[in-house]
Amino acid sequence: MKSESYLSLLIAPFFLLLLLLAFPSTTAQKSTRIGCGHSSQHRKMDTVGGIQESRGAQNSAEVEDLARFAVQEHNNKENALLEFVRVVKAKEQVVAGTLHHLTIEAIEAGKKKLYEAKVWVKPWMGFKEVQEFKQADEEETPSVTSSDLGAKQGGHPPGWQSVPPHDPQVQDAANHAVKSLQQKSNSLLPYELLEVVHAKAEVIEEHAKFNMLLKVKRGSKEEKFKAEVHKNMEGAFSLNHMEADHS
């Protein structure tokens, strides 16, 4: 009887040791599975926020660098020769990082064209990737074409006609208006064009006229201005009228 008791005492620690060795192994397997699941989730670009205007707007060095990167990546992938000109519009979306939605003006075969790019950035990893790059979809065909905006006579309808705000000619006119506004300002803070809200154009005799509502920024303050800019046959812009919009 005593020998059986001694045998039980000897066997019990042995089984306890086996249980202790088996438990960490099970825990480690669970940890490994969880870690693998997390890695696969990390590779997905789950959308967690809506698209909004980029905090740096389209004129910031960071956004321009991303646009140049997108153009270069497109050139490398498609064996193309696009030449970057400028960022027309910039928006961003919070994902696992930031997804930048860019409208880019670039030159292809001597002609200016608009392209849309999506660039995914994860700054903490030094990661950036072009998710999409394509020529911008044409909006409804405007009554006033780019050649009309170049002040060519004949073939254009009379009166003011709506034109796409992102049209390169409209953007050039808007930038001229903001530059003129800055020259007349006594403020040390520069005006920055955020957006052409809407635009109309009219071609009369030897010049084109642009009527635009502009959203601008000076420091942390955003303002809206109504502007009328003229462009002559030589391509020179002149500001005809500009006033604050309080609507």
Secondary structure, DSSP 4 states (H G I P E B T S, - for coil): -HHHHHHHHHHHHHHHHHHHHHHHHHHHHHHHHHHHHHHHHHTS----S-EEE-TT-TTSHHHHHHHHHHHHHHHHHHT---EEEEEEEEEEEESSSEEEEEEEEEEETTEEEEEEEEEEEEGGGTEEEEEEEEEPPP-SPPSS-HHHHTT--SS--SS-EEE-TT-HHHHHHHHHHHHHHHHH---SSPEEEEEEEEEEEEEETTEEEEEEEEEEEETTEEEEEEEEEEEETT--EEEEEEEE---
